[in-house]
């Protein structure tokens, strides 16, 4: 047993010795490391870790085998892998050993990789072991293996379009499979991220689409009139869904199909008042699509039927327009603007707009009676009837415009103008004569104008038996004239009516008119000449053309009478275009009627080949006349003054408006200059507004009316007067009534100012008059522009120039108190206070002396009071304030009884002397300061007092009617 144990122990020792011998033999580096021959790797740009296939592992046969862990074996360096070596230039990789004993290693990038610079890298690699001993002698290297590394791409770039913008042109009315192609590129290196996967049109609601290839096409047929140019914004996406860094602009122009037409003009043309003529078609040309044209005819129409009475004319009264056109005097206006002196038209509906003419509407139930005496009972031949009328198709009944018929008993029509079945008929029955023969009585005209619902101007020149009709300036002869007997003799008065005919026998109106009338005038004794008729009808607006010299002989131009239409004919297209480009719109009114005027161009062409001749469509547009700057008419001057009663009673009277000024201004908005705008923009102040300036302008006036404020004028002892000779020299007329005075006629503001300076107010009984107030209003264009109300107050200065015969009267105690006897101003007139006086009844001489002395005293006191009143009035005018002191003198009666005792008289004289001294002291400064202004009034007052004293010799002044 012991023997066996020893034998086993010897075997173990032997085995250990064998192992130790083997380990010693392993310390010799006999073999080279081994690696794979080829490696493939992947690395992502901007990352350093490379994934290799297969993994990088080096093996060495010198490495010892590993046994169970229960054995403790000490390994030497032989067989360990110390590193890897990469061969190549500028290789951005390095190989690192992770475990020397296992030979495991990795390849990683030394710097950030950029796929766009280099997508693949190829190089060789070797592994080497650690050699023998501590110094690594006899180091062995493996063979060289090839490494292929691919750099994976990141989607770091966005698509970029090759062009900054794209343009294309298409023809309208056609659908395209492809209009143009946009193309974008992506700088990423990989196929996934460098490919453009989608294009998109960003602009919404456009008739275009784009596919993945970038091809753009229209989704519907395009129309040149709807849109000339489409602007699209297009973007692109790569396959990594990155959007293009900048979108691209695509312009697609639409070219019209060649259609013969007028091209190159604006449909809206704005006209600013006061700028003269405006070219309507400065860039227009005729497109004929290369058709051989032999002649061209174009008609340009300016539609103004909706403006006023067919176009823009001055809106003065018809009477004023006749004068402006040079018509002879004597015309009577039967349809004047409603007013205080022309009240028979007040009940008719009118056009209340002041921008255009005033017209009257007759609806078939309304008519007016012309006041008796306005037109003579029987018209003196020759005579003229003129009227503006708008009438449409109506019933088959007579519609009377103007009628003169029996006022009572009978229904005879002496003369009338009426419409019947679209015919205009003038009835003119002759007065009784010795020869009872048939004479022309009815004149018939069949006219389209009567029933076309448009405004037309009618003038009838009657010189029996010839009647000439002018319609819009064109002469028409009657197509039918019927005859009748003259009227029988009668003493029945006649009634002149407008809008119907008065049936005197039935006492009612009949044959009512349906339509609009304006400017109805009758002129007896004279005929209207053609020049005046044309002037009345001519518009203030219309078409105009200045023919270039080089084309004047090749193109023919014709106008209609009111220049609302012109026709151009020619055969040369270039010359024709030049003429069209010189056609202009002109409105000569200072304040034209604003609104739209439609334009229409109708064109007809002739070709060599009639079968294929082109058809020109009508071209339409409109002129927009802008609102003119409205003038503000301002009246100013002295609005409060006082004059002595003698001036009111004098032959000249008192001038109401001695320093009147008429000024008209318009307000304009002025834009700020560039510097101001820059400052405003910098400050960004929302309160900054445009500068408004007022500019004075000159224009005409047609009416100025002076009306009395308060009680009406009493024609028996007061009235307003003006120099008629001065009015006639300026072509003005005046009419007066108990309300005041009206001056009419178109003239300059300066002439109206001069005439208004001449208006005087007279009053022949001023005892009960203390003030009178008047109002002045002026207007332009028949009330379109009205001035301010200028009010003037005139005070009457009463003076005690003489004393009434002596009589007894009681004086109220409250008016004889010294405190009430002080100087009191009553807005322009003062009362002279007197004291009771008496003389010794038995001393006649003393009475005479005392009376004369007292009279002298009263005269002196009156002079001072007049001067003080005048000075006070002037101060009131300068300060713009009216004296508001009220004093009721209705019961004041001052009576001097010469039969009182001498002692009372003496004491009274002493008191009067004291009062005079106080009055002189208190008023001296005022009199001195106003001496230069009131010297003339003082002299006039003194003369007036002296004349009154010598004439009446009275010492009483009754102010029973004085009120304030």
Order of alpha helices (4+ residues) and beta strands (2+ residues): alpha-beta-beta-beta-beta-beta-beta-beta-beta-beta-beta-beta-beta-alpha-beta-beta-beta-beta-beta-beta-beta-beta-beta-beta-alpha-beta-beta-beta-beta-beta-beta-beta-beta-beta-beta-beta-beta-beta-beta-beta-beta-beta-alpha-beta-beta-beta-alpha-beta-beta-beta-beta-beta-alpha-beta-beta-alpha-beta-beta-beta-alpha-beta-beta-alpha-beta-beta-beta-beta-alpha-alpha-beta-alpha-alpha-beta
